[in-house]
Amino acid sequence: MEWEVVIGLENHVQLTTGSKIFSGSPTTFGAEPNTQASPVDLALPGVLPVMNKAAVERAIRFGLAVGAKVAPRSIFARKNYFYPDLPKGYQISQFEDPVVQGGQLTFGYEKDGEFVTKTVNLTRAHLEEDAGKSLHEDYHGMSGIDLNRAGTPLLEIVSEPEIRSAAEAVAYAKALHGLVVWLGVCDGNMQEGSFRCDVNVSVRPKGQKEFGTRCEIKNLNSFRFIEEAVHVEVRRQIELIEDGGKVVQATRLYDPDKKETRAMRSKEDAQDYRYFPDPDLPPLTISPEWIEQVKADMPELPASMRARFIEQYKLSEYDALILTSSKAMAGYYEAVVAQAGMDNAKVAANWLMGDVSSTLNRADVGIEEAPVTPAQLGNMLKRIADGTISNKIAKEVFGAMWEAKSADDNLVDAIIEAKGLKQISDVGALEAIVNEVIANNEKSVEQYRAGKEAAINALIGQAMKASKGKANPGQLTELLKQKLAG
């Protein structure tokens, strides 16, 4: 039997406010346990929550970015459940009337060797408070409770179950991560819990319209774990069904060491949480004027920037999508083009998606941490364009700039001079190299003159080797052809 995978994601995005959603306590990461928990966060008798306006503003910003409806009136509700790190015995969240309703997210990814784009509809995004944290290590056999996170503002973003593979799930999560960081609503630090992902996974026979029974994999904090967890859970469900068993709706955890998902608890439905409107918080009212004010302060969005890159820099849709995957990458690219000139726009895109990205991946750093500045890369591209260095030599120059970790805009010329990497374009010098190569490679010369045009590649290779890679490839090829035709 062939199976179809059905996936929906719930992302908990920590908002970039300086204080919590219903109190003035700070949200700084890494503080000593229970030093950032006020009476409101501790749920002491008589305290009342007060809405953080900055959290609402960030929710509006996100809603506008995904083309959603920003509700003029939304309700906060109490989500009732018991857990030791939930001091009130309920979580303040939103249920029937969320602040952001609908919306879409478009992303691209590789599928069967081709680049494809997909749009996933969003169900909602709602504001809520985070719980505290249970600590189970170094407490002499006991568990500790840290309430520093209690009350931290979250925007929970829920997708429709329209994702059909682990690759799509990762691409969606990366696109959403890039967008919330781009908008400045989240710092995106997955290690610190600023961007967490719950993945709902089910399988069904291909062609069946009804959804299968889903399981939710909680608190995945890396894109690699999202991909691994989906593969593992899909395999588990298919094997279970094919062996005659039934999938039981449950919340599960992913163990990356054992490469397995484990049952955490039976999956609750909405009625199990006994939602009801929070009597301590009035309805959240958002005026059209407030929405317009937020819209006026919005940065250029990825979708409009992609369209501009295609028009302004004559890039393909693929190039534009990759270069606008993050605000930092897009800004770096435009700074490189500003230095190198519009004629080098496509070359700049190729370098960023090629050598620069692969070097960043090896170093495990983001583009904002790259030791090569946009001005340095732009100057290097100009040296390729004016014939000072070849593209091959440029790779060596780029490596030297990366290692130098200098902010000097003239670093490119200094490296070319110090290492003697200037391209040989002098006709006399190239002619001497060509004559020597022709004299020492009679077989390739005969093959070329006999009509085997590919034989010239061996001669070019020998000539480049003789010049230690410094010969101007274009001039060299032209000179070789002239000599061989004589």
Helices and strands as residue ranges (DSSP letters): E 3-14, H 39-42, H 53-65, E 69-70, E 73-74, E 77-80, E 90-93, E 100-101, E 104-111, E 114-129, E 133-135, E 144-146, E 153-159, H 166-183, E 195-205, E 215-220, H 223-242, E 250-255, E 260-266, G 270-273, E 276-277, E 284-285, H 288-296, H 302-312, H 317-323, H 327-340, G 342-344, H 345-351, I 352-356, H 357-363, G 367-369, H 374-385, H 391-404, H 411-419, H 427-440, H 442-449, G 453-455, H 456-466, H 473-485
